[in-house]
């Protein structure tokens, strides 16, 4: 099922002259409007060109020292005018459309990138490397090879029904279009709410129980709260509530590969314990 996936995100504005930005020039003053876009520029080795970013751009550690210009939903317009960027990387589907439109209206060059899926990331890396005019240094090919190795390792494993829990109050989970659903499929598992088309949706406890998950998967940050929320139900074993790093599975960067590997490993430990015990 994965054979073809590689082949086949009211002050008066200070305007900027579009002629200042030559599209064939190499961008030297870049602003990123999402943490994962910051990560991708670090992966390409052009972090020295990032003059500002947004809150939560915290990886790698050196990203913490980059000046902040706002967050994913707002911009300090005065600071933007002072910085004079020649390229702004925006998160299509994450940054509000009206914010991107206003930045463009003020004359800045904006390139928009949607959240890449697990198998689309190499193409996005290539697109960004073309934009900033640096070679991708083989990272896309290495990513493809390592991801394909995971597919091969887990494609014949016994399938596990998984409920991925984002939050507890209210209970939120992911739909089929979410990258984490893709990660689960790589790991020989299925999202019990893969029939939901939304990226994320609220659920009742009754709906979760009716879906009959074998495993509840959550993040390190939410693990304690998630465990407590289900501890009174005999049908949910605490040993079946597992955790992984949230950033590694939610940010569309090279760390998605490690996030997928972590999911595969924790599910495989549960799988081996569960089915070896059933055989005894």
Number of C-alpha atoms within 10 A of each C-alpha: 8 12 9 8 10 14 8 7 15 3 6 6 14 12 13 16 9 14 8 12 17 11 13 9 11 15 18 15 16 25 28 26 30 24 22 23 25 27 23 21 21 18 18 19 15 17 17 12 16 22 18 23 27 22 16 14 23 16 14 11 8 11 19 14 11 19 14 20 22 17 17 20 15 14 16 11 17 12 13 17 15 8 15 15 21 20 22 23 21 23 23 17 12 15 19 14 12 10 15 22 11 12 18 17 14 16 17 23 20 18 16 15 17 14 22 17 19 26 22 16 21 22 14 20 23 16 14 21 20 13 16 19 14 14 14 18 12 9 16 16 12 12 19 18 12 14 20 16 11 18 20 14 14 18 16 10 13 13 16 21 18 23 25 26 22 21 16 18 11 12 16 15 24 24 20 19 16 19 23 23 24 18 26 21 21 25 29 21 24 21 24 24 24 16 10 15 13 14 15 17 15 14 16 11 12 8 11 17 13 10 14 14 21 19 23 23 23 24 20 13 12 18 20 13 13 24 20 11 14 17 12 11 10 8 12 18 15 17 11 18 22 20 22 20 16 15 16 19 23 16 20 25 26 20 18 23 21 15 21 24 20 19 23 23 15 15 24 19 10 19 19 12 11 14 11 10 9 8 6 5
